[in-house]
Amino acid sequence: MDKKNLEGKLDKVTGKIKEVGGVATDNRDLEAEGKLDQVKGKVKEGLGNLRQGIKDKLDELDKNKGENKGENP
């Protein structure tokens, strides 16, 4: 799992806590901040997934390159 995925999950959880706290205390600013944190978390998770996908694909290409090195065309 990519570091950005973990940061994103933490932001989403923190944001949900803030949102619920804001609703419970009728604090619209805290509620809005929580919603914003959740959106940031989703973006970070998406970036983490993208980075992980790219890394996996590069690893796969590198592995295939190494396997094909011994073959004669």
Buried (B, 14 or more C-beta within 10 A) or exposed (E): EBEBBEBBBEBBEBBBEBBEBBEEEEBEEBBEBBBBBBEBBBEBBEBBBEBBEEEEEEEEEEEEEEEEEEEEE
